[in-house]
Amino acid sequence: MRVMVIGVLVCGFAAGACSRAETASASTAAVPAALAAGTRSVPVATAGRAEPAATPAAAAAAAPAAAMRELTIPAGTRLPIVLDTAVGSDTSRVEQAVQAHLSEPVVLHGQTVLPTGSRVSGVVTNVAQSGKVKGRATFSVRFTSVTPRGDEERYNFRAGTVTRTAPATKKRDAMEIGIPAAGGAVVGGLLGGKKGAVIGGAAGGGAGTAVVLNQRGKEVRLGKGAPLVLRLSDPLTIRVKR
């Protein structure tokens, strides 16, 4: 009888121990499950992408562009300039650079688009010295770009060509031939009468012709500081501050 009681107690104790072990095992297994459930509950974006915030450098680069606007100077607008480079039929050559600057501002809608002193650049396109027999001295300059004062951006434009030609010398040539001829006729008349006057006039005229043929005509020049006026052939768009 005593042996039976002891056996019952031993079995009860073993059953209680097994029950506690199973409870601890279930609790331990529940922790990872809860953690896994918590992890799955965190929302994850799967569609679309947020735009990155603008960096300070990008904002600084965009600021100057936003502070500028474009103004268009219409065709036909006058550009008064002053030469900074002297040009001459006997001193310049084709493709030589020519510099000038605006002597007056260009104002559009109350705003200065091109200030006084803006650089104007061009090139010599044609040059010819005067000839001994015929051909007058001439040169041509074409201005093609402007750089606003205080700015480094250059803007190309089209305008009429500036051309200068020396005046004709026919009247002067006639006087230079006629005076020696008249003098020769007077001397010939004094020495040989009518026949001498004819011979003397011919001789004097020949001498005058020789002088003219040996002389070149006048050259034409525009010195530094010479004023000119250009006229735009096409509209010209300039970026200015707002």
C-alpha positions in Angstrom: 0.0 0.0 0.0 2.8 2.4 0.9 4.6 1.6 -2.4 1.4 2.4 -4.3 1.1 5.8 -2.7 4.7 6.7 -3.4 4.2 5.7 -7.1 1.2 7.9 -7.4 3.1 10.9 -5.9 6.0 10.3 -8.3 3.7 10.3 -11.3 1.9 13.5 -10.2 5.2 15.3 -9.8 6.5 14.2 -13.2 3.2 15.3 -14.8 3.5 18.8 -13.2 7.1 19.2 -14.4 6.1 18.3 -18.0 3.2 20.8 -17.9 5.6 23.6 -16.7 8.1 22.8 -19.5 5.4 22.9 -22.1 4.2 26.3 -20.9 7.7 27.7 -20.9 8.3 26.4 -24.4 5.1 27.9 -25.7 6.0 31.3 -24.2 9.5 31.2 -25.7 8.1 30.5 -29.1 5.6 33.3 -28.9 8.3 36.0 -28.6 9.8 35.5 -32.2 6.3 35.2 -33.5 5.3 38.6 -32.0 8.5 40.1 -33.2 7.8 38.8 -36.7 4.3 40.1 -36.5 5.6 43.5 -35.4 8.1 43.6 -38.3 5.4 42.8 -40.8 3.2 45.6 -39.4 5.7 48.3 -40.5 4.4 49.9 -43.7 6.7 49.8 -46.8 6.1 52.1 -49.8 6.0 50.0 -53.0 4.7 52.6 -55.5 6.2 56.0 -56.5 9.3 57.7 -55.2 9.7 60.9 -53.2 11.7 63.7 -55.0 14.9 64.6 -53.2 15.1 67.9 -51.5 16.9 70.7 -53.5 20.5 71.1 -52.4 21.8 74.5 -51.5 24.1 74.5 -54.5 21.2 73.8 -56.9 19.1 76.5 -55.2 22.0 79.0 -55.6 22.4 78.1 -59.3 18.6 78.6 -60.0 18.5 82.0 -58.2 20.4 84.0 -60.9 18.3 82.4 -63.7 15.1 83.4 -61.9 16.5 87.0 -61.5 16.9 87.4 -65.3 14.5 88.1 -68.1 14.8 88.5 -71.9 14.1 91.8 -73.8 14.1 92.0 -77.5 15.4 95.1 -79.3 13.5 95.5 -82.5 15.0 95.7 -86.0 15.8 99.2 -87.2 17.0 100.4 -83.7 19.9 102.8 -83.9 23.1 101.9 -82.1 25.3 105.0 -81.7 29.0 104.0 -81.3 32.4 105.5 -81.0 35.5 103.8 -82.6 38.2 102.5 -80.3 40.2 101.3 -83.3 41.4 103.6 -86.1 40.5 102.4 -89.7 42.0 103.6 -93.0 42.2 102.6 -96.6 46.0 102.8 -96.4 46.4 101.4 -92.9 43.9 98.6 -92.4 43.7 95.1 -93.9 40.8 92.7 -94.6 39.7 90.7 -91.5 41.4 93.1 -89.1 39.4 93.3 -85.9 37.8 96.6 -85.1 36.5 97.6 -81.6 34.0 100.3 -80.6 31.7 101.1 -77.7 28.1 102.5 -77.3 28.1 106.2 -76.8 24.4 106.2 -75.7 22.4 103.6 -73.8 19.7 101.5 -75.5 16.5 101.7 -73.4 13.4 99.5 -73.9 10.2 99.9 -72.0 11.9 102.1 -69.5 14.7 99.6 -68.8 18.3 100.0 -70.0 19.0 96.9 -72.2 22.5 98.0 -73.4 24.3 100.6 -71.2 26.7 103.2 -72.4 30.2 101.7 -72.8 29.0 98.3 -74.0 31.7 96.8 -76.2 30.9 96.5 -80.0 33.1 94.3 -82.1 33.5 94.0 -85.9 35.9 93.3 -88.7 37.2 95.0 -91.8 35.6 93.4 -94.8 37.0 95.5 -97.7 39.9 97.9 -98.2 41.5 99.5 -101.3 44.0 102.3 -101.7 43.5 105.0 -104.3 45.1 104.3 -107.7 47.3 106.6 -109.7 45.1 106.6 -112.8 41.7 105.5 -111.5 40.1 104.0 -108.4 39.2 105.9 -105.3 40.3 104.8 -101.8 37.7 102.9 -99.8 37.1 100.6 -96.9 34.2 98.7 -95.3 33.7 97.5 -91.7 30.9 95.2 -90.5 30.1 95.1 -86.7 28.8 91.7 -85.6 28.5 91.5 -81.8 27.9 93.5 -78.6 28.9 92.7 -75.0 26.9 94.6 -72.4 29.0 96.6 -69.9 29.4 94.7 -66.7 28.6 91.4 -68.4 30.8 88.8 -70.1 28.1 87.3 -72.4 28.4 88.3 -76.0 25.4 88.7 -78.3 25.7 88.4 -82.1 23.7 90.8 -84.3 23.3 91.9 -87.9 23.6 95.5 -89.0 24.4 97.5 -92.1 28.0 97.7 -93.3 29.9 100.9 -92.6 31.7 102.1 -95.8 33.8 105.1 -96.5 35.1 106.2 -99.9 37.5 109.0 -100.8 36.0 111.9 -102.8 36.5 112.1 -106.5 39.6 114.1 -107.8 38.5 114.8 -111.4 38.0 118.6 -110.8 41.4 118.8 -109.1 43.0 116.7 -111.9 41.5 119.0 -114.5 42.9 122.1 -112.7 46.4 120.5 -112.4 46.4 119.7 -116.2 44.8 123.1 -117.2 47.1 125.4 -115.3 50.4 124.1 -116.9 48.7 124.1 -120.3 47.7 127.7 -119.9 51.1 128.7 -118.8 52.7 126.9 -121.7 50.4 128.7 -124.2 51.3 132.1 -122.7 55.0 131.4 -123.0 54.6 129.9 -126.5 52.6 132.9 -127.6 55.3 135.3 -126.4 58.0 133.4 -128.2 56.3 132.3 -131.4 53.0 133.9 -131.9 49.9 131.8 -132.5 51.8 128.7 -133.6 54.0 129.0 -130.5 50.9 129.3 -128.3 49.5 126.0 -129.7 52.8 124.2 -129.2 53.4 125.7 -125.8 49.8 124.8 -124.7 50.3 121.2 -125.8 53.6 120.9 -124.1 52.2 122.4 -120.9 49.2 120.2 -120.9 51.4 117.1 -121.4 53.5 118.1 -118.4 50.3 118.6 -116.3 49.0 115.2 -117.3 52.3 113.6 -116.3 52.0 115.1 -112.9 48.4 113.8 -112.4 49.3 110.3 -113.5 52.2 110.2 -111.0 50.0 111.1 -108.1 47.6 108.9 -106.1 44.2 110.1 -105.0 43.3 110.9 -101.4 43.1 108.1 -98.8 40.1 107.8 -96.5 40.4 107.2 -92.8 38.4 107.1 -89.6 40.4 107.8 -86.4 39.9 106.6 -82.9 37.0 108.4 -81.3 35.1 108.8 -84.6 31.3 108.6 -84.1 29.2 106.2 -86.1 25.6 105.0 -86.1 24.6 101.4 -86.7 21.1 100.2 -87.5 20.0 96.7 -86.5 18.9 94.5 -89.5 17.2 91.9 -87.2 15.8 91.9 -83.7 18.3 91.4 -80.9 17.4 89.6 -77.7 19.3 90.5 -74.5 19.1 88.9 -71.0 18.8 91.6 -68.3 18.2 91.6 -64.6 14.6 91.9 -63.4 
